[in-house]
């Protein structure tokens, strides 16, 4: 499970109670916890308990090892993290793989148990604020649904446990069917919607729209290829030979009804909320489109962005340097800059973009990028989808001021991931490469770095030890638009799909499309890929569409950039990107330094660990393990 577990606070408050010289001191309670009566008899303590349930969400996608790095979005730079157990398809129930990059069964069930305690206790809570009580119960139902949703999308169906078990109970509980799991989560979300209706909204806490949005996602997944038993069986011999198919999919039933349910759930969100700049009637300018995407990634919180972009966030992990009731995650902001930024800024280059993602950003006119096109190949970073420039740092891209000890090497503040002619038959390695004089072990292996979610304001220091304050988008409005587009295509309502898809394209600065059939679906899937890049969707989308073999399983391609002096020119010192001085060549090559990616159909689901199987003999293992 992702890091950080929040302890219920109150130790200091208890410790500061007036002391007494009577023998009452012999009748004491531990100072690091409260009794159940005290917790559920006090509004603040009840809130603290529910806030603790939020803590199991961790830092979202702002961990050092991101979910992007087990997809065709990114490669994790550093070796020895056992990520290859997933990307090479060698995962087993015995364990040994990286347990930080995906949420773990046991940790998610710990979160479920805490939510169950709250759901059981809060109706009988004795503090005098029924509105606050209803809100907390609604949040607990939402959180239980969220953790069950996480279990289902990684592991398939799981045992439905709707109450906290006691110490002497039998924990041997079989897995419910996938259909029962979906129904349970939807019922929880419907309860949350009713209880949260009309309640005050605070950033980082569940709202009516949070619950509606999660319902949209759950129903979209339920309608997808991987969850339709006949489709999944036809596409995979591993799933086709699995004798307990109802644990991971609907073995039969009305699939079109499931798509219509997904469509209705998404539309409900679109009707009750509004996104950011989705009302344009023509494409935005490239500059405006890039600025808009940056503002969305910053959650409206950057001094260089637009605060109105916060309307995109339907459920977020708030990042605050203070511990507040709204954020509930201690220890301040997240080191997104240091985790993923360039080594020439003393950052760690964690989850660097790979060439396959770069190539999927279309040209400004909406056409595909094509290496066989001489104009594209000669200048591959020109005239691309503006979201590319807001997501990825490439050789020659402008970035923030360098740290003081690096500034003299690069006073121009440009990303340097290439090799540059020194005029004497040798080359000068870029400051942000693995041959750099600056922490070369933290250099990118792919020739790229992440730009998205990192504050570009020069006044915000995100290198070295400083954290930045950026929210993580667990659920956002544009995902709901994309969900609606997909469900509309699947139900034959292509006119509605085009209308909403073009809203996203106009905001991104791209022209409208008028495609249909397979072409429309392909364009939609690529739009979803680039719009939601690095937001922990690709891993799940590629699997539910059952295109993992040709996406997640394909090898890693990276960029090698070289600059050769033009005739009669002398090298620039210090170096800067300059097409009047250098001829640049761009070579795409394979990289197998850390992993040799492949796909095995058993990877459509994670294995239930051997420890869990030993603890609960009623569990049935997932297919292929």
Secondary structure in CASP SS format (residue, H / E / C, confidence):
PFRMAT SS
TARGET T0000
AUTHOR 0000-0000-0000
METHOD secondary structure of the structure
MODEL  1
X C 1.00
X C 1.00
X C 1.00
X C 1.00
X C 1.00
X C 1.00
X C 1.00
X C 1.00
X C 1.00
X C 1.00
X H 1.00
X H 1.00
X H 1.00
X H 1.00
X H 1.00
X C 1.00
X C 1.00
X C 1.00
X C 1.00
X C 1.00
X C 1.00
X C 1.00
X H 1.00
X H 1.00
X H 1.00
X H 1.00
X C 1.00
X C 1.00
X C 1.00
X C 1.00
X C 1.00
X C 1.00
X C 1.00
X C 1.00
X C 1.00
X H 1.00
X H 1.00
X H 1.00
X H 1.00
X H 1.00
X C 1.00
X C 1.00
X H 1.00
X H 1.00
X H 1.00
X H 1.00
X H 1.00
X H 1.00
X H 1.00
X H 1.00
X H 1.00
X H 1.00
X H 1.00
X H 1.00
X H 1.00
X H 1.00
X H 1.00
X C 1.00
X C 1.00
X C 1.00
X C 1.00
X C 1.00
X C 1.00
X C 1.00
X C 1.00
X C 1.00
X H 1.00
X H 1.00
X H 1.00
X H 1.00
X C 1.00
X C 1.00
X C 1.00
X E 1.00
X E 1.00
X E 1.00
X C 1.00
X C 1.00
X C 1.00
X C 1.00
X C 1.00
X C 1.00
X C 1.00
X H 1.00
X H 1.00
X H 1.00
X H 1.00
X C 1.00
X C 1.00
X C 1.00
X C 1.00
X C 1.00
X C 1.00
X C 1.00
X C 1.00
X C 1.00
X C 1.00
X C 1.00
X C 1.00
X C 1.00
X C 1.00
X C 1.00
X C 1.00
X C 1.00
X H 1.00
X H 1.00
X H 1.00
X H 1.00
X H 1.00
X H 1.00
X H 1.00
X H 1.00
X H 1.00
X H 1.00
X H 1.00
X H 1.00
X H 1.00
X H 1.00
X H 1.00
X H 1.00
X H 1.00
X H 1.00
X C 1.00
X C 1.00
X C 1.00
X C 1.00
X C 1.00
X C 1.00
X C 1.00
X H 1.00
X H 1.00
X H 1.00
X H 1.00
X H 1.00
X H 1.00
X H 1.00
X H 1.00
X H 1.00
X H 1.00
X H 1.00
X H 1.00
X H 1.00
X H 1.00
X H 1.00
X H 1.00
X H 1.00
X H 1.00
X H 1.00
X H 1.00
X H 1.00
X H 1.00
X H 1.00
X H 1.00
X H 1.00
X H 1.00
X C 1.00
X C 1.00
X C 1.00
X C 1.00
X C 1.00
X C 1.00
X C 1.00
X C 1.00
X C 1.00
X C 1.00
X C 1.00
X C 1.00
X C 1.00
X C 1.00
X C 1.00
X C 1.00
X C 1.00
X C 1.00
X C 1.00
X C 1.00
X C 1.00
X C 1.00
X H 1.00
X H 1.00
X H 1.00
X H 1.00
X H 1.00
X H 1.00
X H 1.00
X H 1.00
X H 1.00
X H 1.00
X H 1.00
X H 1.00
X H 1.00
X H 1.00
X H 1.00
X H 1.00
X H 1.00
X H 1.00
X H 1.00
X C 1.00
X C 1.00
X C 1.00
X C 1.00
X C 1.00
X C 1.00
X C 1.00
X C 1.00
X C 1.00
X C 1.00
X C 1.00
X H 1.00
X H 1.00
X H 1.00
X H 1.00
X H 1.00
X H 1.00
X H 1.00
X H 1.00
X H 1.00
X H 1.00
X H 1.00
X H 1.00
X H 1.00
X H 1.00
X H 1.00
X H 1.00
X C 1.00
X H 1.00
X H 1.00
X H 1.00
X E 1.00
X H 1.00
X H 1.00
X H 1.00
X H 1.00
X H 1.00
X H 1.00
X H 1.00
X C 1.00
X H 1.00
X H 1.00
X H 1.00
X H 1.00
X C 1.00
X C 1.00
X C 1.00
X C 1.00
X H 1.00
X H 1.00
X H 1.00
X C 1.00
X C 1.00
X E 1.00
X C 1.00
X C 1.00
X C 1.00
X C 1.00
X H 1.00
X H 1.00
X H 1.00
X H 1.00
X H 1.00
X H 1.00
X H 1.00
X H 1.00
X H 1.00
X H 1.00
X H 1.00
X H 1.00
X H 1.00
X H 1.00
X H 1.00
X H 1.00
X H 1.00
X H 1.00
X C 1.00
X C 1.00
X C 1.00
X C 1.00
X C 1.00
X C 1.00
X C 1.00
X C 1.00
X C 1.00
X C 1.00
X C 1.00
X C 1.00
X C 1.00
X H 1.00
X H 1.00
X H 1.00
X H 1.00
X H 1.00
X H 1.00
X H 1.00
X H 1.00
X H 1.00
X H 1.00
X H 1.00
X H 1.00
X C 1.00
X C 1.00
X C 1.00
X C 1.00
X C 1.00
X C 1.00
X C 1.00
X C 1.00
X C 1.00
X H 1.00
X H 1.00
X H 1.00
X H 1.00
X H 1.00
X H 1.00
X E 1.00
X E 1.00
X E 1.00
X E 1.00
X E 1.00
X C 1.00
X C 1.00
X C 1.00
X C 1.00
X C 1.00
X C 1.00
X C 1.00
X C 1.00
X C 1.00
X C 1.00
X C 1.00
X C 1.00
X C 1.00
X C 1.00
X C 1.00
X C 1.00
X E 1.00
X C 1.00
X H 1.00
X H 1.00
X H 1.00
X H 1.00
X H 1.00
X C 1.00
X C 1.00
X H 1.00
X H 1.00
X H 1.00
X C 1.00
X C 1.00
X C 1.00
X C 1.00
X C 1.00
X E 1.00
X E 1.00
X E 1.00
X C 1.00
X H 1.00
X H 1.00
X H 1.00
X H 1.00
X H 1.00
X C 1.00
X C 1.00
X C 1.00
X E 1.00
X C 1.00
X C 1.00
X C 1.00
X C 1.00
X C 1.00
X C 1.00
X C 1.00
X C 1.00
X C 1.00
X C 1.00
X H 1.00
X H 1.00
X H 1.00
X H 1.00
X H 1.00
X C 1.00
X C 1.00
X C 1.00
X C 1.00
X C 1.00
X E 1.00
X C 1.00
X H 1.00
X H 1.00
X H 1.00
X H 1.00
X H 1.00
X H 1.00
X E 1.00
X E 1.00
X C 1.00
X C 1.00
X C 1.00
X C 1.00
X E 1.00
X C 1.00
X C 1.00
X C 1.00
X C 1.00
X C 1.00
X C 1.00
X C 1.00
X C 1.00
X C 1.00
X C 1.00
X C 1.00
X C 1.00
X C 1.00
X C 1.00
X C 1.00
X E 1.00
X C 1.00
X C 1.00
X C 1.00
X C 1.00
X E 1.00
X E 1.00
X E 1.00
X C 1.00
X C 1.00
X C 1.00
X C 1.00
X C 1.00
X E 1.00
X E 1.00
X E 1.00
X C 1.00
X C 1.00
X C 1.00
X C 1.00
X C 1.00
X C 1.00
X C 1.00
X C 1.00
X C 1.00
X C 1.00
X H 1.00
X H 1.00
X H 1.00
X C 1.00
X C 1.00
X C 1.00
X C 1.00
X C 1.00
X C 1.00
X E 1.00
X E 1.00
X C 1.00
X C 1.00
X C 1.00
X C 1.00
X C 1.00
X C 1.00
X C 1.00
X C 1.00
X C 1.00
X C 1.00
X C 1.00
X C 1.00
X C 1.00
X C 1.00
X C 1.00
X C 1.00
X C 1.00
X E 1.00
X C 1.00
X C 1.00
X C 1.00
X E 1.00
X E 1.00
X E 1.00
X E 1.00
X E 1.00
X H 1.00
X H 1.00
X H 1.00
X H 1.00
X H 1.00
X H 1.00
X H 1.00
X H 1.00
X H 1.00
X H 1.00
X H 1.00
X H 1.00
X H 1.00
X H 1.00
X C 1.00
X C 1.00
X C 1.00
X H 1.00
X H 1.00
X H 1.00
X H 1.00
X H 1.00
X H 1.00
X H 1.00
X H 1.00
X H 1.00
X H 1.00
X H 1.00
X H 1.00
X H 1.00
X H 1.00
X C 1.00
X C 1.00
X C 1.00
X C 1.00
X C 1.00
X C 1.00
X C 1.00
X C 1.00
X C 1.00
X H 1.00
X H 1.00
X H 1.00
X H 1.00
X H 1.00
X H 1.00
X H 1.00
X H 1.00
X H 1.00
X H 1.00
X H 1.00
X H 1.00
X H 1.00
X H 1.00
X H 1.00
X C 1.00
X C 1.00
X C 1.00
X C 1.00
X C 1.00
X C 1.00
X H 1.00
X H 1.00
X H 1.00
X H 1.00
X H 1.00
X H 1.00
X H 1.00
X C 1.00
X C 1.00
X C 1.00
X C 1.00
X C 1.00
X C 1.00
X C 1.00
X C 1.00
X C 1.00
X C 1.00
X C 1.00
X E 1.00
X E 1.00
X E 1.00
X E 1.00
X E 1.00
X E 1.00
X E 1.00
X E 1.00
X E 1.00
X E 1.00
X C 1.00
X C 1.00
X C 1.00
X C 1.00
X C 1.00
X C 1.00
X C 1.00
X C 1.00
X C 1.00
X C 1.00
X C 1.00
X C 1.00
X C 1.00
X C 1.00
X C 1.00
X C 1.00
X E 1.00
X E 1.00
X E 1.00
X E 1.00
X E 1.00
X E 1.00
X E 1.00
X E 1.00
X E 1.00
X E 1.00
X C 1.00
X C 1.00
X C 1.00
X C 1.00
X C 1.00
X C 1.00
X C 1.00
X C 1.00
X C 1.00
X H 1.00
X H 1.00
X H 1.00
X H 1.00
X C 1.00
X C 1.00
X C 1.00
X C 1.00
X C 1.00
X H 1.00
X H 1.00
X H 1.00
X H 1.00
X H 1.00
X H 1.00
X C 1.00
X C 1.00
X C 1.00
X C 1.00
X C 1.00
X C 1.00
X C 1.00
X C 1.00
X C 1.00
X C 1.00
END
